[in-house]
Amino acid sequence: MLDGLFAWLLLPLGLVLGWALRARNAGVARPPAERGSVSAVQLGGLLHQLESDDPDQAIVALTQVGDLDPGAAELHLTLGKMFRKRGEVDRALRIHESLASRDGIAPELQAEARFELARDYHAAGVLDRAEELFQSLAEQGRYVTAALDAIRTIHEQAHDWRPAIEAARRLEAALGESQRAAIAQYYCELADEAQAAKQPDEAVKFAKRALDEEAGCVRARLQLGGLEMAAGRHAVAAKHYLKAFEQDPRFLADVIEPLQRCMAETKDREGYLQFLHDAREMSSSSLPFVAEARLLAEEGVDPLDRLAQGLEARPSRAVLAEFLEVLERQPDVIASGLDKPAASLRQALVRLMESSPRYQCSNCGFSPRQMFWQCPACKHWGTTAPADDVMRV
Ligand SMILES: [Zn+2]
C-alpha cells in the first residue's frame, strides 16, 4: 500500500494512524454519546484522501473532525506547517484558521494555532494581517520574542524603518539582548531615504542617530563622509572616512579615493601619505601602493618603482594592472614593441576584476557584485564588506 504514497504524506499519515489508535482506545472507555464525536467515517475519509493525494479533501475531512484530542490538534499543526513549507500557504491557512477558530480549545493550543496562522499570512505576503496577529499575541504574552521579531522583519520587508526601530526596541527589552546594531542600520536606511529626497540635513541627522546607537557603524561613517564632502566640508568628511577605515579596514577600497579627494581639497598631502602608510600597516591590501603610485605620477615622479615594490610586497590583480598601465607608457617599452602585449594583459586583468565578486558576506559567504548592507541571502545586517582588492576608480 505504501508504494502508492508520496514521501511527504508519510509523516502526516503516521500521525493520523497514531491518532486513530488513540481515539479508538479512548472510545472504548467512553460513554456511547461521546464516543460518536470521533467519526470513523471522517477519519477513514482523511486517510483515504491522504492516500490518494487529494490534500483539499483531506483538509475538509480534518477540519470536520468533531473531537479535538491532542493527537488531532497535533495533526492540524503538522499538516499546516508542512503545507506552508511546501509553499501551499492557502492550505496551511485553512487548517490553522479552522484550528484557531474552534470553540473550547485550550488557550495554549489556540495561541499556537494563531501564531502559525500569523506565519502563514506573513508567508503569503499579507503583512498587515500578519502584523495584527503577531501584535495581539505579543500583547497577550504569547510567543512574545518570536512575534516581536516577526513584526520587526515585516517592517524591514515593507521598508517602514521607524516602526522597525520601535519593534527592535521592544524586542530588545523582551529578549534582553542588544538590537542596537540593527537599529543603527534602520537609521542609516532613513538617512539614505532623506538623501534621495534631497534633504541632506535630515540625512546627516539620521546618520548621527545611527552612530548614537552603534558608535562603530561603518555605514553611518561612510554616509557622513559623503554628505559632508557634498556640502564642501572636506576636513570633516575626511575624519569620517578615516574613522570608517579604523572601524573596519576591509572598507579601504571605499574610503581611499574619497579621502584622496578630501585631502587634496584641504591640501593635506602629509595627512594623505600618513593615511596610506597606516593603511599599509593595518590592512593586507595592495591598494595603498596603487594610491601612492598615482600620487607620485600626479607630482611628475615615475611611479614604476613604487608599483614594483607593491607587486613584491602585496601581489594582486589591482597592483599588477596599475604596474602594466605605467609600464606600457615607458619610452623604452614602446620602442621595443612590448607595450601592446602589456596592454592586452592589463585589459584581460581589468575584465577579470570586473567580472569578479567585489563583496562578500562574512556570515553566509554570498558574494555579490554590489554592496548590500542587508545580505540578500541570509538577511544579516552589516556582514557584507569589500572582498576584492579593486580600486573603485
Ligand atoms: Zn549573508
Residues whose N, C-alpha, C, O or C-beta is under 5 A from the ligand:
A	BS01	ZN	C361 N363 C364 G365 F366 C375 A377 C378 K379
